[in-house]
Amino acid sequence: MKVMTSLVAALALDLPVRAVGWGPSGILMEPGYFCRMVLGWLGGGLFPARGLVALVPAPDGGLTSRGLSAFIGQEIQMEGASADIVQVAELVIDDLVKRGGMNAPGSLSVGARKFLVEPSRFGKRLHIWGQDD
């Protein structure tokens, strides 16, 4: 995926492109934004969740991802609500992309926060709860 995103960024810089569409998430974005985001990631920065993964609000205040499975084979369901849930989800996604997903229940830490992670019965979705939820 890094090679593919790098190639798309190079093409978007060189061609008269109006928008870059990322199919797995259904997101359209301005070419310059896509290039900055991807090149930052390729240079060692955080995984660019805001451009490559749609974060869909759930009625209970949580979030569901769309498009993350293209990178780790799984989507996430962040349970619970918090004022900074989008920023926290981005950090959780960065950690999961580095790990390659999770196939067994466990935990992960993002900054000072700790999360419980439980794969769904079929392994295609990760349910994530803050330990203080």
N, C-alpha and C positions, 0 to 999 in steps of 0.2 A: 504494500500500500504506500510506503514511503516513496518508492520509485514512481508509482503512478501519480501521486499527488505532486511530486517534483516535476514530472513531465507536463502535467496540466498547468502548473504555475509557469513553467518556461514558455509554453505555448500562449498562455494568456498575456504574458509580457510582450511577446513578439507579434502577435496577431491582433487585428482590430476586433476585440471581443467586448461585447456589451455586458455579459453576465456569465458567471460560472455556476452551473447547476451540479449539485452533488446528489446523484440519484438515490443512494440508500437512505438518505435523510429527507429528501424532497426539498432541500434548501437551495435557493438562488441567492447569489451574492455578487457584489461588485468585484471585478477582476483584481483591482489593487488590494482590496481587503483579503481576498483569497490568497494572493501571493504573499502578502506580509505575514498572514497567519501560518501558512504552510512553511515558508522559509524560516520563520521563527522556531517552529517545531523541529524542522530538520537541523537547525543550528543548536539544538539542545534545550529549547524551551518546552513549555507545557504542551500537551496534546491539544490541538485547536478544536475543542468540543463545540464552541459556539458556531463554527462554520460547517463542521462535518457530522454533527449529531444534533438532531432536533430534540429539545427538551420540552415535553408536552405537559402542561399542568394537569394534575388530577383533581377531581372535585374535593377531596379531603385535604388538599394543600400540598400533597406530595408531587412527584414528577415521574414521568415515564420517558425513556429514551426511544428514539427511532433513528436507526442508522448505525448504532454502535456495533451491532452484530457483524457488520462488514469488517470490523477490526478485531473483535475478540470472539465472535460466534454467539454472543449473548447481548441482550438488552438489559437495562436496569429499571427497577421500580424503587424509587426513593420514597420510603414511608415517612409519614409525619410532616409537619409544616414548620418552617422557620423563615425568618425575614431574608436570610441569605442563602436559601436553598439552591438557587441556580449556581452561585459561586462554589458552594460546597459540592454540588453535583459535578461541576467541571473538574475539581480536584480529585474526586473519587474516580471519575472517568480516566483522568491522566494516570492514576495509580493502576487501574484495571488494565489499561492499554499496555503499560509497562510489564505487568504480570502475565498478560495474555488471558485474562479472565480468571474465574474460580470455578472449580468443579465439585468442591466439597464445602460444607458450612465452615465458616471461619470468621475472622475479623480483619479489619484494616484500620489504619490510622491516617488521618489527614490533619496535619498540624497537631493541635492539642485534642482534636476530636477523635473518638473511637467509634467504629461502626461494626455492627453484626451483619454478616452477609450469609444469605441462604439461597442456594440455587433452587429453582423450581424443580418439580418432580422430573421434568423432561430436560432440564439443564439449559434451556434457551433464554431464561430470564433469571436475573439475580435480584432478590428482594433485599433491600438495604435499610436497616434501622439504626438510628443514632442510639448509643448505649444509654443515653439519658431520656429517650422517648418512652 
